[in-house]
Amino acid sequence: MHDLRRQALESGKTVSRKARSKNASPSSSRPSSAPSSRAASRSRAVSRTGSDEEEGVESDETSFSTNSIDEILLGTDTIDQATEAWRAELADRIEELIDRKRSSVQGREKCLATYVRILTIQYTEEEIQGKEAELVVAFLKSIKTESSEKETILAMKALGMTVITSPSDLIYEAVSGPLKRVISDSVSIPSKTAAIHALGICTFFGGASDDDILDNMAFFLEIVASDGGFIEAQDEAEPVVAALEEWGSLSTLIDDISDDSEEAAEYFVEQLESSDPAVQIAAGENIALLYEKSYRTLTEDDSVGDYSEFDIVSDPDSLPGAPKMVKVYDPCRRTDVLKDTLSNLASLNTRRLSKKDQKSLRTSFTDILDSVENPTHGPRYQNAINQETGKRYGSRMTVRIHKEGIMRIDKWWKLHRLQELKRVLQSGFVTHYEKNPVIFDSLP
């Protein structure tokens, strides 16, 4: 399965269906978006990226999720990971998962939690290779029956960890239907939310076709446009946030999104009015990504005369001879109105939110506003001059890899992929970044 890794992760994997239709025969029409009733999502506490206020530095121990299932996983580490004992434990849990005979709900919950924990903190491709199909079948049994909320969510986490550890072009076709049924039909909001994230990660790494990627982006956009009503979760923040995040992650695989940008931006702008900060931030980060993607590198084949001088930009601190960037489309119909909204959020001061949530909103929307005004600027961009180099600091968001390594997150597409991977890997991100080619290749 190694040959599938780069195939799944190459940037610019496809273009939007509308863009392809200009040069090819029309494909099946995209599902129409449900009308949005602008009801505010419920207010909930925000769990976002922790970063240094000055430089946007993230620790390699950052955890993106603090819900009860993740706390359970963090508490299941009873195996000595420094020895080889985890290998024997993993082999036993795999056998138990595949067999399932005389198993109880509680037993499966414990088994799944141990499996996920080991795959999170160890790179286990060799240990699970050749067993993926049987494991997926076992996970799907737990997902389809929904015997308990905990078992269902753990099975979806196990599915995500399996496809990240050992990608297969066969997984998506097997799991997409059952996951969409949970998203649409489950009565559990946490299960719907986990299924949205699982569908996103399986679409990204599980062998989904170009049309599958676009269809699922349309599906996620339906959830956003309807404030969750499309999946019987009206005004529930968690599934709306998940749909926003997975739309953003999948869009990093698309080279040309110009024909879909305006519609998507319309729904994201509406979500900026939500009463839930997590919804607002996820929508804002997608808007920043759309503006970033509206520019491309000016090539030798381009005629500068075909573009307005205002549409051609260059980084004043780039090396001599570095290619310029050109705007190829307007991602939003009313950028002027959008800037006002973003400016208000970047300076928000209200008693309705905690100081932590207000700080998170102001920090995020300061970055997002800067990228809308200057689409070549990435997250945490600083115009201050570095006295040593004489150049601007630029994007200063970095991730520490242990004590010496630093990963620069200087593009919004990189931030979306980082957040996607850390949602799944959590404390095991650094281990997988160092040992798992899937992770390393997705964040060059």
Salt bridges, closest charged atoms under 4 A:
GLU53 OE1 - LYS359 NZ 3.79
GLU55 OE2 - ARG396 NH2 2.99
ASP60 OD2 - HIS402 ND1 3.51
ASP70 OD1 - LYS157 NZ 2.87
ASP77 OD2 - ARG117 NH2 3.60
GLU84 OE1 - ARG87 NE 2.19
GLU89 OE2 - ARG93 NH1 2.58
GLU96 OE1 - ARG93 NE 2.95
GLU109 OE1 - LYS150 NZ 3.84
GLU125 OE1 - HIS2 NE2 3.44
GLU125 OE2 - ARG5 NH2 2.50
GLU127 OE2 - ARG87 NH1 2.21
GLU151 OE2 - ARG108 NE 2.68
ASP211 OD1 - ARG17 NH2 3.53
ASP211 OD1 - ARG20 NH2 2.81
ASP215 OD1 - ARG17 NH2 2.82
ASP227 OD1 - ARG38 NH1 3.29
GLU236 OE2 - ARG42 NH1 3.27
GLU236 OE1 - ARG44 NH2 2.84
GLU238 OE2 - ARG44 NE 2.72
GLU245 OE2 - ARG48 NH1 3.38
GLU245 OE1 - HIS197 NE2 3.63
GLU245 OE1 - ARG423 NH1 3.54
GLU246 OE2 - HIS197 ND1 2.59
GLU246 OE2 - ARG423 NH2 3.92
ASP259 OD1 - LYS22 NZ 3.38
ASP260 OD1 - LYS18 NZ 3.87
ASP260 OD1 - ARG30 NH1 2.83
GLU262 OE2 - ARG333 NH2 2.64
GLU263 OE1 - ARG30 NH1 3.53
GLU273 OE1 - ARG38 NE 3.93
GLU285 OE1 - ARG48 NH2 3.04
ASP302 OD2 - ARG296 NH1 2.88
ASP311 OD1 - LYS327 NZ 3.63
ASP317 OD2 - ARG392 NH1 3.62
ASP330 OD1 - LYS327 NZ 2.96
ASP336 OD2 - ARG334 NH2 2.96
ASP367 OD2 - ARG380 NH1 2.30
ASP370 OD2 - HIS377 ND1 2.98
ASP410 OD1 - LYS414 NZ 3.18
GLU420 OE1 - ARG423 NH2 2.55
GLU434 OE2 - HIS402 NE2 3.17
ASP441 OD1 - ARG6 NH2 3.32
